Amino acid sequence: MENGAINLGPMTRDELERAIVQPAARVGLDFEPGLAGRMLDDVGESPGNLPLLEFALTELWARRQARLLTHAAYEETGVSGVLS
């Protein structure tokens, strides 16, 4: 890696879903039904939306309700309207 760059292709929807859901599951968090799919729909095919998705996930962590990541918290981030 020191001598070259590695270019990665875009993630598939399934790969992106695993990247969203699995880290939360590892620490015992659940998404409200439909939230992960909603976030994936909002991100769409644009890799430029990934930094906003990262921000939204960080905010969801901060706004979690016990062990639940909620639609209400996602809406509070202000990201949902920006991503779609």
C-alpha positions in Angstrom: 0.0 0.0 0.0 2.9 2.3 0.5 3.7 2.4 -3.2 0.2 2.5 -4.7 -3.4 3.5 -4.3 -6.2 1.1 -4.0 -9.4 2.1 -5.7 -12.5 0.6 -4.4 -15.7 0.3 -6.3 -19.1 1.5 -4.9 -20.8 -0.7 -2.3 -23.9 -2.6 -3.2 -27.1 -2.0 -1.3 -26.5 -5.2 0.6 -22.9 -4.3 1.5 -24.0 -0.9 2.6 -26.8 -2.3 4.7 -24.4 -4.6 6.5 -22.1 -1.6 7.1 -25.0 0.2 8.7 -26.6 -2.6 10.7 -23.8 -5.0 11.8 -21.8 -2.5 13.9 -24.9 -1.5 15.8 -25.8 -5.1 16.4 -22.3 -5.8 17.7 -22.9 -3.3 20.5 -26.5 -4.5 21.1 -28.4 -1.8 19.3 -31.4 -2.3 17.1 -33.0 -0.1 14.4 -36.6 0.7 14.6 -38.4 -1.3 11.9 -37.8 0.2 8.5 -35.2 2.7 9.6 -32.2 1.0 8.0 -34.1 0.6 4.7 -35.2 4.3 4.9 -31.6 5.3 5.3 -30.5 3.2 2.4 -33.2 4.7 0.2 -32.1 8.2 1.2 -28.4 7.4 0.4 -29.4 6.0 -3.0 -26.6 5.3 -5.5 -24.5 8.4 -4.7 -21.2 7.7 -2.9 -21.1 11.4 -2.2 -23.8 10.9 0.4 -21.6 8.6 2.5 -20.2 11.4 4.7 -23.8 12.5 5.5 -24.7 8.9 6.2 -21.8 8.7 8.6 -22.9 11.9 10.3 -26.5 10.6 10.6 -25.3 7.3 12.2 -23.1 9.2 14.7 -26.1 11.3 15.6 -28.4 8.3 15.9 -25.9 6.8 18.4 -26.0 10.0 20.4 -29.8 10.2 20.3 -30.5 6.5 20.9 -33.4 5.5 23.1 -31.9 2.8 25.4 -30.8 0.2 22.8 -33.0 1.5 19.9 -32.2 3.8 17.0 -35.4 5.6 16.0 -37.0 7.3 13.0 -37.6 10.3 15.2 -33.9 10.6 16.0 -33.1 10.2 12.3 -35.5 13.1 11.4 -33.9 15.2 14.1 -30.5 14.9 12.4 -31.8 16.9 9.4 -30.0 14.5 7.1 -33.0 12.6 5.8 -34.2 15.4 3.6 -30.7 16.2 2.4 -29.8 12.7 1.3 -32.9 11.9 -0.8 
